[in-house]
């Protein structure tokens, strides 16, 4: 039985085979056009209103009870009907929606797409891909525009949908993935993190028990010791639960030397990233990603939440191939600090590298007190606020969307939520 994604070429490299693995992550939804599902025998409606389908991964027939079947078609089409009723009468979108509604009522069972979520045993009937994804961005309307405001809605959507973000780190990165999906409606996304979720992550991640734990049955299938889910896989599953049509690569091994080139530059099996959002805690990975982005001419944006401060740093490798890896510091200085950290591994050497990568402004108030040991440190991990994580996610999404449309931002800036202060530095890029 064919997998959901396949390069179609048996000569692909080990790195390309890993790309297939990331695309076919555990629990990935299986999508099929409704007419093909019925006519091709993938789907069979039983007399008790259950459905039987063939799992594309295992080839086994799976029966799904009526309790676990959902239809998103009518609420999608009706939502668009309401959204377009006054604004788009007689215009292209209105006409296309009317055509979709006619197709649906002419043959409801063969309209749109059927999607099977194997990890949850759920079966969903979606509207056509175009209508579903149009509904997801309908309320964004024309709030994102080119600086001259002369670009049409269709032209704007074409640019934003083609943005392919690569997110390294899926704690704050989880929120970034959600805000990017909601705001840009991008058709391709990569998310990387080697770590499983822990309950202590949920102070800054929108997730519940279904997101951080496999069922007992699935834990055995996945071979996990305690049933915990990988952060990148969970993020991919969450995005796919609202839009099963997006092409998502879940790098559950994180970004390392053996896959960093594919993560940034793509290959025959996955797309090149248009930007990298670096949110990992690993200092060596931070530097390695910057090196690869500079080699490939890809913009890197770092997001840091430091207490009540949301910090964004931009390395414009797409427009300046000679830009240093860290703003305001030479590469030699950064490499020297990194060697010192790899030899010593203590707090002082860690912040020696972090200070170069982030800049001098982020240590403030309670966060500075905890780092300096003047405020009691109760837990081992670096303290983080969910509110700051959400703020940083929103800011970086706005930066990615607007720079794709031609706007410019300073190389570094930070928003201090506590003191309502904005500080920026560097050139606009």
N, C-alpha and C positions, 0 to 999 in steps of 0.2 A: 504494500500500500504506500503510495507516494506521500512524502512529508509535505507540510504546508509550504515550505520554501526549499527550493533545490536549485543549485547553480546550473544544472543541466549539462555538466561537463565533468567527466570522470577524472580529468587531469588536474583538478584544482589542488592547490598546495595545502599543507597542514594548517597554515594560517587561515586559508579560505574555508577549510573544513570546520575550524573553530567558529568562523563567522556563521556558518550554517547552524552550529550548536546554539549560538547566542540568539539567532533568529527563531529557532525552534525550541525556545526555553520551556521548562516544565509548566504545564497548565496553559500554554498558549491556546487561544480560541481557534477553532477550526471553522473557516468561513466557506460557504458555498452559495452560489446563485440559486435562488429558490426553484426556478424552472428546471435547472440541471439536477438539483437534489432530488426532485420528484421523478423526472423522466429518466434519470440515470440510475435510480434505485438506491441512492444514498440514504433517502428518507422514506420511511413507511409509516402511515397512520394506522394505528391499531383500533379495534372496535371499542376498547375501553378508554379511548381518547389519549392513551399513551402513544409515544412515537418510538420507533426503532431506527437507529442510525448506525452506520459503520464508522468506528473510530479510525481516523486516517493514520494514526500512529501505530496502533496495535492490529488493525484489521478486524477486530472483534465487533460483534453487533451489541449495541448498548440500548437498553430500554429505558426511556425517561418518562416517569409518571407525570400526569397532568399538573400536579402541584409544582413541578419544577420547569414548567413551560411559560414563557412570557412573550408578549407581543409589544414591540415598540412602534409599530407602523402607524396606527391611528393617532397616537399622541404626537408623533413626529410631524405627520402631514397636517394635523389640526393646528399644532403650534405654529407652523409656517403659514398656514392659512390666515391665522389671526395676525401674525407679524407683518404679512404682506397686504392685508386687506385694504388699507388706506394708502400705503406708501408706494406700492408697485402695481397698481391697477393698469392692465394693458401693456405692461413692460415685460421684458424677457423672462425675469424670474417668476412673475405671476403666471405667465403662459406655461412655463415649464412645470410649475407646481400643478396647474390644472391638468396637464397631461399625465403627471404621475398619479394624481387622484383617480383619473379615468382608468389607468392601467390597473390600479389596485382593485377598484370595485368590479372591473371586468373579470378578474381571476385572482382573488385574494391569495390563494395558496401558492400561486406561482409568481407572485410579485416580490421584489426585493431580494433579501439574502437571509439564509438561515445560518445561525452560529451556535456551535456546540462548545461549551466551556467544560473541558474534561475533568479538571480538578474539583469542580463544584457539582458536576453532574447536571448542569443546567442547559436549557435549550431556548434560544431567543430568536424571534422573527423580527428582523430589522427592515426598514424602508431601504430604498436604493442607496448606494454609497453617496451619490451626489446630494440627495435630499437629507440624509442623516447628517452629513458633515456641514451642509448649509445651515441646518437647524442649530448646530453647535456654535456657530459664529454669528448667527443672526443678530443677537443683541449687542455684539461689538460694533455693528453698523459701520460708520465711517470715522470712528474716533482715532484710528491710526491712519495717517496720511503722509505722503511725500511732503518735504518742506514747502514746495510751491503750491501745494493743495490742488494741483491740476490733474493728478493721476486719477483715473476712473476706479470705481469699486472693484471691477473685475481685474484690472491691472494690479491693484494693491493686493487683492487676495492671491493672485498668481505668485507674487513675490513672497508673501508671508508663508504660503503653504509649502514653498520649496526650501524654506530654512530648515536645515538639518542640524539640530544641536546634539552635541555629545556631552553628557553630564558625568563627570568623574566624582563619585561620592553620592550616596543615596540616602543620607539623613536629611540635611537641608536640601540636598538634591532631589529628594522625593517631592518636596513642595515646589521646587523649581520646575520639575517635570510637569506637575499639575498645572501650574500657572502658564507655562509655555503652551501646553495643550489647549487650555481654555482660551488663551489670548491670540495665539498665532494660527491655531488649526493646522499645525505642521503635519506633513504626511510621512515624515521619517524622523526617528528619534533613537538615540543610543543612551543607555544608562549603565554605569559600571560601578560595582562595589563587591568585594569578596566576602563581606561580613553578613552574618545572620542578624535578624532583628532581635532585640531584647526589649522587655517592657520599659526599661529606662529610656529608650529612644522615643517613646510616645509623647514626651513633653514637647516635641518639636516636629512630630510626624502625624499626618492625618491617617490613622489606621486603627483597626480593631482586632479582635482575636482571630478572625478569619484571614486577616492580612499578615499576621506574624507567625501563625502556626498552621502546619498541615494537619489534616484530619489524621486519625490513627492509621487508617488505611493508606492514605497518601504518603504518610511519613515512611511507611515500609517501602512503598514504590520508589520514593525519592532517595531512600537510604540515608536519612538523616538521624543522628543519634537522639536528639531531643525533640524532633519535629519542627524546629524553628525554620522559618523561610528566609531565603536570601533577600537582601534589601533590593537589589536590582530586579530580581524576579517579581517581588511583590509590587514594586513600582510599575513594572510593565503590565502586570495583571490588572492593577487599578486603572491605568489609562485605557487598557483594552476593554474594561467593563463598561466604559461609556463610548468608546469608539474602537470597534474591533477591526477597522480597516487600516489603521495606522501601522506602518512597518517599524517595529521596535526590536532593537537588539539589546538583550539583557546580558551584559558582561558579568556573569556571576563569579568570574575569577578575578575581577578587578582589572585595572590597566597595568600591564607589566611589559617587560622588554619584548616578550614573544608576541604580543598582540597590540602594542601601542601604535604601530604603523597603520594597521587596519582600522583601529578605533578612530584615528585622526583622518587618514587619507582614503579609507575604504579599499575595496578590491572588487573582483568580479561578482562577489556575492553580497556586498553591502555598499551603501553610498558613502561618499566623502562628506565629512562634517563641514558645514559652513562656519561653525564656531564651536569652541570648546569651553564649557563651564567647569572650572576647576574648583572643587569643593572637598577634596580629599584631605585627610589628616596626615598622610604619609609625606614627609618632606622630600624624599628621593623621588617619589612619583610626581610631586609638584614640579620639580626641576626637569624630570624626564619628559613630562608633557609639554613644558615650555620649549624644550629643545626640539621635539618632534613638530610642534606647531610652527616653529620658526623655519624648520627645513621645508615644510609643506606649504608655508604661506597661509596659515589659518589663524584667525584671531582667537586669543585666549582671554577669558574673563574669569577672574577669581572673585568668589563671594565669601566673605568672612562675617560671622556673627560674633561679636565680642561684647558680651554683656548687653547693654542697650544700644550698641552701635552696630549698624549695618554698613559694611564696608564693601566697595566694589573697586577692583583694580583691572585695568585693561592693558593687555600687551598687543599692540597693533601689528602683528607679524604679517597680516594680509596687505598692509599698505607700506610697511617699513621692514624689509627683510633683515636689516641690520640692527633692529631694536634689541636692547639688552634684555636678558631674561627677567630682570627685576627692575622696576622703575627706580632711578636715582642711584643705582649701584652697578659696578662693573661685573662682568661674568666671573672674572678672576676672584673678586671679593666674595661673590656668592659661593663659588666652588670651594674656596678656602673655608668658609663658615660651615659648609655642608660636610667637608672632610672632618672638621673638628667635631661636628655632631655625631658622625658615624663612628668616630673613635671613642668619644666620651659618653654620648647618649644621655646626658643629664639635662635638667631643666634649663640651665643657663645656656648651654650650647643649642638646645632646641629653639629658644627664643632668639638666639643669635641669627639663625636662619630665618625664622618667622618675621623678625623685625625688618629684614631686608625685603622679603617678599610682600609684606603687607604695608609697611611704612610706619612712620613714627607716631601716628595720631590715635591708634586704637586702644591704647592702655589708659583707661579713664575710670574714675569713680569706683564702684564696687568691683568691677572686673580687675582693675589695677590692684586694688587692695587684696583680692584673692591671689593674684599672680605673685605679688610681693610678699605674701605671707602675713599681711597686717589684718586680714579678715579670716576668720576660721574657715578652713577648707574641710568640709564634711565628707565629700566623696572624691575619689581619685581622678575622675575624668574632668576635663575642662568644662566649667560651668557654662550653660547655654540657656537662653530664653526662647520659648516657642514664639513669642510675639516678634522677636528680632529675626528669627528664621523666616517667618512669614513676610515681614517687611522686606528683607533682603531678596526673597523670591520674587516679590512683586516688582522691586526696582530693577533687578537684572533682566526680568522678562521685558519690561518696558524698554530697557537699553537695547536688547537684542532685536526687538521688533522695530524700533525706530531707526537704529543704525542700518538695518536691512533696507529701510526705505530712504536712507540718505542723510539722516540726522547725525550729529556729532556730539560726543561727550568727552569730558576731561579724562586723562589717563588714570586718575584715581580720585575717588570721592567717598565721603562717609556721611551718614545721617545719624546724628546722636538723638535718639528718641526721647531720652530723659530731659535733655537740656534744649530740645528743639533747635538744634544747630546743624548747619550743613557746611562741611569743609571740603574743598576740592584742590587739586594740584595737577600739574603737567599740562601738556598741550591737548587741544581738542582733536580727537581722532575718530 
